[in-house]
Amino acid sequence: MADSTLSSAPAASSAQAEPMEAEMPAGINHLVINVRNLEESHKFWTEILGFRQVGQSKRNPMRFYSGNHGGQMNHHDIALAENPNLPKPPDDWQMFGMPLAINHIAITMPNREAWLKQLAWLRKNNVKFQRRIDHGMTHSLYVTDPNGYGVEVLYELPREVWGENIQGALDHAEGRPTEGDEAFADDTDYPRFGKAKAPAAE
């Protein structure tokens, strides 16, 4: 006879309401990308972009990397999985119209000063600046990885600049030079978008 002091898990209530919609996620936890050559991509994501390897798969050619999370490492922000059968990337990168499933991957620098230092490091290592854009919510540099994926290196503007009108910030894009000292010019007189207009009544 079962001990009467042991309690069993409560049965699910038949009266529990069915969910009416999906729960909103907190965000994207990590990204895994296929790469043609693991060693080549490892060098780019660590030596060029600054990520740290935190682990690797014992079953497949796959490595895991983290950014700096307040002095701590994450289990992984991005992982690289080798697939030598990937096609060779196009010679010239463009934001749109590329025969790649990934348009670009955006990585965040902790602040403006770190972003400017990263741009200088990329220039020192002869990484081609593909695009320099001042968006309404970020200031960004676009480069490419060895597989042809676009990589956006950015710092985020204060939320008070864009938080009340996300669409207005998304619509804003001011091109900057990609060569010479002008590529490092960064205007901190950020535009203000104000509150988004309420939709017109039908």
TAZI-V869177 format. One line per field, one symbol per residue. ss: DSSP state (a for helix, b for strand, c for the rest). phi: phi as a letter, one per 30 degrees, with the letter a starting at -180 (. if undefined). burial: b if it has 24 or more other ideal C-beta (glycine too) atoms within 12 Angstrom, else e. Layout:
# TAZI-V869177
ss = ???
phi = ???
burial = ???
This chain:
# TAZI-V869177
ss = ccccccccccccccccccccccccccccccbbbbbccaaaaaaaaaaacccbbbbbcccccbbbbbccbccbcccccbbbbbcccccccccccccccccccccbbbbbcccaaaaaaaaaaaaaccccccbbbbbccbbbbbbbcccccbbbbbbbccaaaacccaaaaaacbbbbccccaaaacccccccccccccccccc
phi = .dddddccddddddddddecadddddlddabccdbdbddddedddcdccjdcdcaaddcbdabbbbdcciiccceacbbccdbddddddddccbdbiddbdcdaccccddadddddddddddddciddddbbbcddbbcbccbbcdciddbccbbcdeeddbdcadddddddacdbdcbidddcdbdcdddccidddddddd
burial = eeeeeeeeeeeeeeeeeeeeeeeeeeeeeebebbbbebeebbebbbebbbbbbeeeeeeeebbbbbbeeeeeeeebbbbbbbeeebeebeeebeeeeeebebebbbbbbeebeebbebbeebbeeebebbbbbbbbbbbbbbbbbbbbbbbbbbbbbeeebbeeeeeebeebeeebebeeeebbebeeebbebeeeeeeeee
